[in-house]
Amino acid sequence: MEPQHILDGYRVLDITHHIAGPTVTRLMAEMGAEVIKVEMLPYGDPTRLGEFRRDKRSGLNIQHNRGKKSICLDVKSDKGKQILKELVKECDVLLENFAPGVVARLGLDWETVKSLNPKIIMCSISSFGQTGPLASLPGFDYIAQAYAGVTDMIGEPDSAPSIPGLALGDVGTGVHATCAIGYALLHRERTGKGQYLDISLLDSYFHSHEMNVEAISLSKGKTTPQRAGAHHYAIVPAGVFRAKDGHILIIANMQRHWENLCGVINREELFTEERFTDPKTRPNAKDEIIAIIEQWLQEQESDEAAIAILQEAHVPVAPVLSVGEAMKHPHLVERGTVRTINDRILGEFQIPGNPLRYSEFPEPLPLEAPFLGEHNKEILTEILSYNDDEVTAMESDGILRQTTY
């Protein structure tokens, strides 16, 4: 039988909540893995209580949990802990994103997990990692961002630092973890050995510094990256410019792009005068360059016309789209970057599509988000060989829960 997708045949035990951990298993489900999502009594993943709900059904939860099977379990009970250990034996990957030490209290520390299933890949996602002075502290995306020196780089230089309006750290860490799991599975294919992965938001955020860290280190502290607001502190021009109708982002750091830009705006002296020609000294003239570019933009017929002229000259440029505008952009729609799905309760709506593209599996899988505990019986009877009476007894004892949302 032909595989549905690249991870078809792999089974994942997902003991995660919120965004970072579910991002990993969302991507793995999109790639065909069987994902068993363990949700804790009484309400399951906190995203089920997300801001937009209809008939108790959460759009946030649907976006991050499509294609998964849900078992809602009292994981603190002896029976619940036993079921978790039984599931560990049947899975290729175990993923958790609790604070360090929590899963150990559930009986799933790495030594125990490894003894139950020596071939399993166990991945822990946390704010600060499993070791180090910060490891025991609670944290979320923005907390790790602040510790990583990232928040300090966002916002206007004369104002307080800002935070982004999207989960860059959670999703980025999820992608890092997915990458690590994939290579760990490859290593297992070669050696037969499982292993433990320690992935943190702080590490992932710090990994995002493209030039800041090496600039400080190599200059012995003489170079200090600065929060620069709408324009990059060290690359000119690179930022958001006021145009006739709105804002346009332009980056012309490569010499050919800079010369093309100067030619388009009929300011050839900008690549003949020494203070403008050298990328190292150009930041000293940043304010003057910004003013010249903005004047040209505001003289054009429209923002669309200005962008077309710059694109024709091969100058990297983009309109600053709102989220709603991006959702309607034909490029994002054609590529499935914005994807329309259909839910049993919420009906048809749009979510971000899967960014991982494979030539052998070009079509997205028809996935559906589970109701809370929807697969209790299937998981227990088909994977763990419990009988119907045993499942019914666990429901009566409050060890399992199931809802229709």
N, C-alpha and C positions, 0 to 999 in steps of 0.2 A: 504493500500500500504506500502510495506516495505521501511524503510528509506534507502537512498543511503549511508549515513554515519552518524556519531554521532551528527553533528550539522544540519542535514537536517531539514528544517522548520524554522530556524532562519534567520532573515534578518538583514544585517549590512549596515549602511551608513558610507562609508569610505571617509573622507575628509582629506586624507594624501598624502604625497609625499616623494620622496627619498627612504630611506631604512627602518628606524625603524618602522614607522607606517604601510607601506605596508607589512612588515614581519608579523605583527599581522593578517591582513586580508588575506594574502597569506595562512597562516596556517589554518585560519577559513574556507577559500574556499576549501582547501584540505580536511577539515573535513565536507564538505557538506553544509556550510552556503551559502545563497544567498548574495553576496557582491555587493553593488551598489557603484562604485567608482566615486566620483565627481572630474572631472578634470577641471581646470580653463583655460579660454580663454587666449591667443590663442593656446598655445602649449601643454597644459596638464601637466602631471607629468614630471618634469625635466629629469627623467630617460629615457624618450623617445628620448632625445638627447644624450644618452650614447655613449661611445667610439666606440663600435662595432655596426655598422648599415649596413643594406643592403636594398636598395630601401626605405630608411627612416625608416626602421623597426629596433628597438633597442633590442638586446639580453638581456641587463640588465633589460629593462622594462618588457620583456616577463617573465624572471625568477621570478620577484617579483609580477607579476600581473595576473598570469594565473588563470582562473576560475572566474574572476570578470566581472561585467557589467559596461561599461563606459558611463557616461553622461558628455559631455563637455559643461560647463555652465558659463555664465557671472554672477558670484556669487556676484558681487558688484552692479548689477542692482536691482531695486525694484522687478522685476519679478523673477530674480534669487534667491533673498533672500526668496521670497514667496515660491518658489519651494522647497528650502532647508527645510523650516519649515513644508511644507506639507509632505515631505519625513520623517522627524523626527517622525511624527505621525504614520508612517507605519512600523517603524523599531524597532528591539529589542536592537540594539547596535549602538551607534554613536561614531566614533573614529576620532580624529583629532591630528595633530602633528605640529601645527603652534606655533609661539612664544606666550607666555601668553598674552591674550587680543585681539588677532587677530580674533578669532571666535566670540568673544563678539561683535566686530564691524560688523560682518556679521549677528548679531541678534541671535546668538546661544550660549549665556552665559548659565550656568547651570540652573539658575532660570527660564529662558525662556524655555529651553529645557524640564525641569521637568514639567512646566505648560502645555506644549504641549503634553507630553507623560510621565505620572508619573511612568510608568513601565520600561522606557528605562534605559540602562546602558550606561553612557557617560564616555569615557576614553580619557584623554588628555595626550599625550606624548610630553615631552619637554627636553631640555638639562639639565636644573637645577631644574625643578619643578615649580609649580604655585606660591609658596611662597618662601621667603628668600631673602637675599641681592643680590644674583646673578640672580634671576628669570627673570629680564627684559633684560638680556644680550643675544646677539645672540650666538649660539654655535652649534657645530657638534660633532660627535663621539670622535675625538681625543681631542677636547677641554675639554669635560667632563672627558675623560681619564686622562688628565693632572691634573685637579682639584682633582681627586679621589686618587691621589698618586699611580696610576698604571703605568703611563709612566716612572716615576722615578725608577720603578723596572725592566725595560726592557733595555737590552743592556749590554755592557761590563762595569766593574766597573771604569775603567780609561778613559772612553769615554763618549760622550754625550748620554743621554737617546735616545732610539729608539722607533719607532711606528710599530705596526704589519701591515702586508700587507693584512689585511682582516677586515671586519666590525664587530669586536667582540662586541663593545658597541651597535651598532644599532640593530644587530640581537639578542643579549642577552637581551636588553631592550624590544624588540618585544616579546620575549618569556615570560619575566616577565609580560608584559601587557596581553598577551594571557591567562596566568595563572590567573591573577586577574579578567579578564572578565569572565572566566569560573566559578570561585567561586562566582562572583557577580550574574551570571545567576542562579546558584544553590540557592543562598540566595533568589533571586526573586521567584523561584519556591516554596520556603517554605513560603515566607511572602507576595508575590505580590508587593514588593517594588523595584523600581529602585534605582540607586545611582551613585555617581560621583567618578571616579578613577583618581588619579594624579600620573603618572608614569614618572620617569625621568632617563635619561642616567647616570647622576651623582650617583643617588642612586643605580642603577643597577651595575655600575662599582665598587662602594665602597663595595657592597655586595659580590664581587668576591674575596676579601682578605680572604685567608683561615686561616692564622696564624699571619699575620703582625700586625694587629690592637691589638689583645689581647696580643701579645708579648710585644709591647711598653707599653701598659697600665699596665699589671701585673708586669713588671719589673721597673715601675716608670721611664721609659725612658732610663734605662741602656742598654736594648737591642734595637738596631736600625737595622731594615731590610736593607740589602744592595743590590744594583744592582750587580748581580753576573755573568752575561753573560751566558756562556754555562753550568754552574753548579749551583745548588741551594746553597744558602749561609749557610743554617742551616742543610740540610740533605745531608749526604755523604754515598755512592755515589748516585747522582741523577743529571744526565745531559747528555750532548752530548759528546761522546768520538771519537777521531780520530781512525779509523780502517784502515784496509789494503787498501780498495778501496774508502771509503768515510767516512760517519759518522754514528754512532749507538747510540741510546739513551738507557741508562740503569738506572733503579731505584732499589736499593736494601736497602731500609731503614728499612724494617722489619727484625728482627734478623734471621729468617729462610732463607730469601732471601740472606742476607749478608753471612751467613755460606755456603749456596749453591754456591754462586759466588766464595767465597774463595776456596772452594773445587774444583770447575771446573778449576780454573786457577792455581791449585796446590800451593796455598799460605796459608796453614792452619794456619800459625803463625798470620795471620791477624785476626783470631778470637780466638787467645789464648793470644796475647800480650794485656795488659790492654788499651794502648792508641788507639788500633783499635777496641776493643770489645764494648766499651760503645758508643752508638749513640750520647751522649751529648758531648763527647770529640773528637769523630772521625773527626769533621770538622777541628780540629787543624792540622790533618794530611792529609788534602784534597789533596794538591799538590802531595804528595807522593803516595797516593792511586790512583789518576788519572793516574800518570805515570806508575804504575804497571799494571793497567787495560788496558791502551792503548798499552803497550808493548805486553801483551798477545794477544790483538785483532790483532795487526799487524803481529804477528807470525802465525796466522791461515791461512788456505788455501785460504779463501775468506771471505767477509763479510757475505754471505749467510751461510757459514759453521759455522762461529762464532755464528751467531744468532741461528742456529739450536742447537748447543751445549748448549747455555744458555737457550733456551726454553725447552730443554729436562730436564734441571736441575731446571725448574720452577723459573728461574730468570726473572723478568719483563724486557723485551727488545723489541726494535722495530727499524727497519731501518728508517732513516730520509728521507722520500719520498718527491720528488717534487710534485707539484700539478698534473702535468701530470702523474706521476707514480701512485699517489693515485687514479686517475680516472680509471686506468687500473687494479687496484688490484682486484683479484677475490672475496675477501670478500666484498668489497664495492659494486661491481657490483651485486653479488648474492643477497645482502640485499636491493638493490635499494637505497643505500646511494648515489650513483651516478646514475642518472636516465636519460635515453634517451627519449626525447620528439620530437614532430613534430609540426612545426609552419607553418601557411599558406604561409608565405613569406620566412622565413629563412630556412625552411625545417627541417631536423633532426639534433639535437645537444644535448649535455649533460648539465644538471644542477644538483645542489644538490637536493636529494630527500627529502621527508617529514620525519623528525626524529620521529614523533609521530605515534606509532604503536598500533592498536586496534585489538584484536582477533576477534571481531564481524564484523570488516570491514577491512579484510586483503589486499584488492586490492586497488591501487590508483585510484582516479577518473580521467576520460579522460578530462582534463581541457584544455582550450585554452585562450590565452591572447587576450583581446579585441582591436580592432582598436579604435582610439580616437573618442569618441562620438558614437560608434557603436550602443549603446542601447538607444540613446536619445528617439526615438519614443516608444520603448517597455516600458521603465520606465514610461514615461509620460502618455501613453494611458492605459497601463494595471495596473499600480499601482496607479496612480493619477487621472485616468479617464479623461484626456484631450482628445479632439477629433483631428482628423488629421488636420483639418484647423487651429486649435490653434497651433499645433506643427509647421506647415508650416509657420505660421506668426512669430513665435519666431525665426525660422531659417532665415527668411527674415530680421528680426530686429537685427540680430547679437547676439541674446541671446544664441543660440546654435551653435555648430560647429561639423562637422563630417569629418573624413578623411578615407582613405583606407590603413593606416599604423599604 
